[in-house]
Amino acid sequence: MMNITVKASVLLGAGVLLAACNGPRRIRERPIMTNGDRTSSQDRIIAGAAAHGYSDNTMLTQARDSVYAKAVATCRGTICASVVKGEISLGMTPAQAMAATRTAPASWTVRESDAATVMVPRVLGNSPRDATGEVVMVQFDDDRVNAVSYRETQGIRVVSSAADTTTEGRATSMADALIREGDQFNAAGDRARALDRYDRALALKRADAMLEYKVATMLDLQLRPVEAQIRYRRFLQSLEIERIRVQGDANAQLAEAIARAQQRLIVLERQAPAPSVAPSATPPLVTPPDADSVRF
């Protein structure tokens, strides 16, 4: 019994000692600076960083000027005009594309594969820009630009033909992107946002019958019968106008073909030589025998 009491006392004392060791500690840290101390001058470090930055900036400027000079020396016609305006156009060389964005080779990552070349920004958050917008990819075929990708609010817009570079082409591309976004919202059940995207697309692409139908369907589902009825009528009217236009174009082409065929017939008839007429064969003259020579 005595041993048990001693052991319990020892364990209790050890527990108290351990608990005392886990108490808060006071760390006496030495001061970094004391009153009256002065820091060393940082002017030399600042001057060194400024000189290094100035040197890098000078090198980048020289590289950019070199690319611009090479681009201007090898351009012709509309390509030169696009370089001066700062706009990437189809048919440019890599140097001309860099000159149009006012960048140097250090701003791009270039990947080559046979005749195909792809340029993407080295830093995606600081992409080069031209007069149209933020450029995220430039594709080349035989060292000539055949596609340019721009980052826009609705996503990536790709310019791969001359029609895409016009204002109408850009509006059509933006409208198509809005329609795709509206279809995604509609599939997710968010009809309010889908209708918003369709309305914005319709402002850019007015002569689209199916877009009118999508807007009418959204309004019908949102229990807006008056506007839905008007949209349905506009959809049917657009289809009728399209049918008349197609039929008119077909009739115009047919009439033009008929007129050309008639003109060619007249020309060919005038140019054709007159058919040669074979001389008529004159029957030989038969001299009747004398009456005296005729014997019965």
C-alpha positions in Angstrom: 0.0 0.0 0.0 2.9 2.3 0.8 4.4 1.7 -2.6 1.2 2.5 -4.4 1.0 5.8 -2.6 4.6 6.7 -3.4 4.1 5.9 -7.1 0.9 8.0 -7.2 2.7 10.9 -5.6 5.6 10.6 -8.1 3.3 10.5 -11.1 1.3 13.4 -9.8 4.5 15.4 -9.4 5.7 14.6 -12.8 2.4 15.7 -14.3 2.5 19.0 -12.5 6.1 19.5 -13.7 5.2 18.7 -17.3 2.2 21.1 -17.1 4.5 23.8 -15.9 6.9 23.2 -18.8 4.0 23.8 -21.3 3.2 27.3 -20.0 3.7 30.5 -22.0 7.2 31.5 -22.8 8.7 34.9 -23.1 11.2 35.3 -25.9 13.5 38.2 -25.6 14.2 39.3 -29.1 16.9 41.7 -29.8 15.9 44.9 -31.6 16.7 45.1 -35.3 17.6 48.7 -34.8 18.1 50.8 -31.8 17.4 54.5 -31.4 19.9 56.6 -33.3 20.9 54.0 -35.8 21.0 54.9 -39.5 20.4 52.7 -42.5 22.9 52.5 -45.3 22.1 54.4 -48.5 20.1 52.5 -51.1 20.9 54.8 -53.9 23.5 52.5 -55.4 21.1 49.6 -55.5 18.4 51.8 -57.1 20.8 53.2 -59.6 22.0 49.7 -60.5 18.4 48.5 -61.0 17.6 51.5 -63.1 20.7 51.0 -65.3 19.8 47.3 -65.8 16.2 48.2 -66.7 17.4 50.9 -69.1 19.7 48.4 -70.8 16.9 45.9 -71.2 14.6 48.5 -72.5 17.2 49.7 -75.0 17.8 46.1 -76.2 14.0 45.6 -76.7 13.7 48.9 -78.5 16.5 48.0 -80.9 15.0 44.5 -81.5 11.5 46.1 -82.1 13.0 48.7 -84.5 14.9 46.0 -86.4 11.8 43.9 -86.8 9.8 47.0 -88.0 12.5 48.0 -90.5 12.6 44.5 -91.9 8.8 44.4 -92.2 8.5 47.7 -94.0 11.3 46.8 -96.4 9.5 43.6 -97.5 5.9 44.7 -97.6 3.8 45.9 -100.5 0.4 47.6 -101.0 -2.2 46.8 -98.4 0.2 44.9 -96.2 2.3 48.0 -95.7 -0.9 50.0 -94.9 -1.8 47.4 -92.3 1.6 47.5 -90.7 1.4 51.3 -90.5 -2.1 51.1 -89.0 -1.0 48.5 -86.5 -3.4 45.8 -87.7 -2.5 42.1 -88.5 -3.8 41.1 -91.9 -3.8 37.8 -93.8 -0.7 37.2 -95.9 1.8 38.9 -93.5 5.1 37.4 -92.6 6.1 36.8 -89.0 8.2 40.0 -88.9 5.3 42.0 -90.3 2.9 40.6 -87.8 5.3 41.6 -85.0 5.6 45.0 -86.5 1.8 45.4 -86.6 1.6 44.6 -82.9 4.7 46.8 -82.1 6.4 43.9 -80.4 9.8 42.1 -80.5 10.5 38.3 -80.8 10.9 38.2 -77.0 7.2 38.8 -76.7 6.2 35.6 -78.5 6.7 31.9 -78.2 7.1 30.4 -81.7 6.5 26.8 -82.6 7.3 25.5 -86.1 6.2 22.3 -87.8 7.2 21.9 -91.5 5.4 24.7 -93.3 3.2 25.6 -90.4 4.2 28.1 -87.7 2.3 29.2 -84.6 3.0 32.3 -82.5 1.4 32.7 -79.1 2.2 35.3 -76.4 5.0 34.4 -74.0 3.0 35.8 -71.1 -0.8 35.2 -71.5 -1.8 37.9 -69.1 0.1 40.5 -71.1 -0.8 39.5 -74.7 0.2 41.8 -77.6 -2.5 43.9 -79.1 -3.1 45.3 -82.6 -5.7 47.9 -83.7 -8.5 45.3 -83.6 -7.9 43.8 -80.1 -5.9 41.4 -77.9 -4.0 38.8 -80.0 -3.8 35.3 -78.5 -2.6 33.3 -81.5 -1.2 33.9 -85.0 -1.0 31.0 -87.4 1.2 30.9 -90.5 1.3 28.7 -93.6 4.6 29.0 -95.6 5.5 32.1 -93.5 2.2 33.8 -94.4 -0.6 34.6 -91.9 -3.6 32.4 -92.6 -5.5 32.8 -89.3 -5.5 35.3 -86.3 -7.2 34.6 -83.0 -8.5 37.5 -80.8 -9.6 37.3 -77.2 -13.0 39.0 -76.8 -15.8 39.1 -74.2 -17.7 36.2 -75.8 -14.6 34.1 -76.2 -12.0 33.6 -79.0 -12.7 35.1 -82.4 -10.8 33.6 -85.3 -10.1 35.6 -88.5 -9.3 33.2 -91.3 -10.7 34.9 -94.4 -10.9 38.4 -95.9 -14.6 38.6 -95.1 -13.8 38.1 -91.4 -11.6 41.3 -91.3 -14.5 43.6 -92.3 -16.8 45.3 -89.9 -19.7 43.1 -91.1 -17.6 40.0 -90.7 -16.7 40.9 -87.1 -20.3 41.6 -86.2 -21.4 38.3 -87.7 -18.6 36.5 -85.7 -19.7 38.2 -82.5 -23.3 37.4 -83.1 -22.5 33.7 -83.7 -20.6 33.7 -80.4 -23.5 35.2 -78.6 -25.9 32.7 -80.1 -23.7 29.8 -78.9 -23.5 31.3 -75.4 -27.3 31.7 -75.5 -27.8 28.1 -76.5 -25.6 27.0 -73.6 -27.7 29.0 -71.1 -30.9 27.6 -72.7 -29.6 24.1 -72.3 -28.7 24.9 -68.6 -32.3 26.2 -68.0 -31.3 29.8 -67.6 -33.8 31.3 -70.0 -33.3 34.9 -68.9 -29.6 34.9 -69.8 -30.3 33.0 -73.0 -32.9 35.7 -74.0 -30.3 38.4 -73.2 -27.7 36.8 -75.5 -30.2 36.3 -78.3 -31.4 39.9 -78.1 -27.8 41.1 -78.3 -27.1 38.8 -81.2 -30.2 40.0 -83.0 -28.9 43.6 -82.7 -25.8 42.5 -84.7 -27.5 40.0 -87.0 -30.9 41.3 -87.9 -31.7 39.2 -91.0 -31.7 35.8 -89.2 -35.0 34.0 -89.2 -33.9 31.2 -86.9 -32.7 33.7 -84.3 -36.1 35.4 -84.4 -37.6 32.0 -83.8 -35.3 31.4 -80.8 -36.3 34.8 -79.3 -39.9 34.0 -79.9 -39.6 30.7 -78.2 -37.9 32.2 -75.1 -40.6 34.8 -74.8 -43.3 32.2 -75.2 -41.8 30.1 -72.4 -41.5 33.2 -70.2 -45.3 33.9 -70.6 -44.9 37.0 -72.7 -47.6 36.3 -75.3 -47.8 39.7 -76.9 -44.1 40.1 -77.8 -43.9 36.3 -78.6 -46.7 36.7 -81.1 -44.9 39.6 -82.8 -41.7 37.6 -82.9 -43.4 34.6 -84.4 -44.9 36.8 -87.1 -41.5 38.4 -87.8 -40.0 34.9 -88.1 -42.6 33.9 -90.7 -42.2 37.1 -92.5 -38.4 36.7 -92.6 -38.9 33.2 -94.1 -41.3 34.6 -96.7 -38.9 37.4 -97.6 -36.1 34.9 -97.9 -38.2 32.6 -100.1 -39.1 35.6 -102.4 -35.4 36.7 -102.6 -34.2 33.2 -103.5 -36.9 32.8 -106.1 -36.2 36.2 -107.5 -32.5 35.5 -107.7 -33.2 32.2 -109.5 -35.6 33.9 -111.9 -33.0 36.6 -112.6 -30.3 34.1 -113.2 -32.6 32.1 -115.5 -33.6 35.3 -117.4 -30.0 36.3 -117.8 -29.1 32.8 -119.1 -32.0 33.0 -121.6 -30.9 36.4 -122.8 -27.3 35.3 -123.2 -28.3 32.2 -125.1 -30.4 34.3 -127.5 -27.5 36.7 -128.0 -25.1 33.9 -128.7 -27.5 32.4 -131.2 -27.8 35.6 -133.1 -24.0 36.1 -133.1 -23.3 32.5 -134.2 -25.9 32.7 -137.0 -24.3 35.8 -138.4 -20.8 34.4 -138.1 -21.7 31.0 -139.7 -20.9 30.8 -143.5 -23.8 30.5 -145.9 -24.3 26.9 -147.0 -22.8 26.2 -150.5 -25.4 25.3 -153.2 -24.4 22.5 -155.6 -24.9 23.5 -159.3 -27.8 21.8 -160.9 -26.9 19.2 -163.5 -28.0 20.2 -167.0 -29.4 17.3 -169.0 -27.5 16.5 -172.3 -29.2 17.8 -175.4 -30.6 15.0 -177.5 -30.8 15.7 -181.3 -33.8 14.1 -182.8 -33.1 11.8 -185.8 -34.0 12.9 -189.4 -37.3 11.7 -190.7 -35.6 10.0 -193.7 -33.3 8.0 -191.5 -36.2 6.5 -189.6 -37.2 3.2 -191.1 -40.0 1.0 -190.0 
